[in-house]
């Protein structure tokens, strides 16, 4: 794919998905992997992690529509969340560093050895 959405053969992909779901899934995976591999090397690990999250949401969702809603929520979180794109752009626009991720705090429960 050359990046131009107008060149994406949607009808061909839709037909493949309905006629041969296994081949569609294999082709989808190849296209995603190819796109990730075409990204700059430092970005690839983050993209693979994001794709893993998307694949996991698709797996655990009870229906395709449920998966779509969960993936949409993930997208909005990545855009508007505390460490999202909007926060980074606001900091860059103000000449500041992007916000640092805060470490999650949780109580530490000591484990005792069994006797």
Secondary structure as the mmCIF struct_conf table of DSSP 4:
data_model
#
loop_
_struct_conf.conf_type_id
_struct_conf.id
_struct_conf.beg_label_comp_id
_struct_conf.beg_label_asym_id
_struct_conf.beg_label_seq_id
_struct_conf.end_label_comp_id
_struct_conf.end_label_asym_id
_struct_conf.end_label_seq_id
BEND BEND1 UNK A 3 UNK A 3
HELX_RH_3T_P HELX_RH_3T_P1 UNK A 5 UNK A 7
HELX_RH_AL_P HELX_RH_AL_P1 UNK A 10 UNK A 19
HELX_RH_AL_P HELX_RH_AL_P2 UNK A 21 UNK A 37
TURN_TY1_P TURN_TY1_P1 UNK A 38 UNK A 38
BEND BEND2 UNK A 39 UNK A 39
HELX_RH_AL_P HELX_RH_AL_P3 UNK A 41 UNK A 60
BEND BEND3 UNK A 62 UNK A 63
HELX_RH_AL_P HELX_RH_AL_P4 UNK A 64 UNK A 80
BEND BEND4 UNK A 81 UNK A 81
TURN_TY1_P TURN_TY1_P2 UNK A 82 UNK A 83
BEND BEND5 UNK A 84 UNK A 84
HELX_RH_AL_P HELX_RH_AL_P5 UNK A 85 UNK A 93
TURN_TY1_P TURN_TY1_P3 UNK A 94 UNK A 95
HELX_LH_PP_P HELX_LH_PP_P1 UNK A 96 UNK A 104
HELX_LH_PP_P HELX_LH_PP_P2 UNK A 110 UNK A 114
#
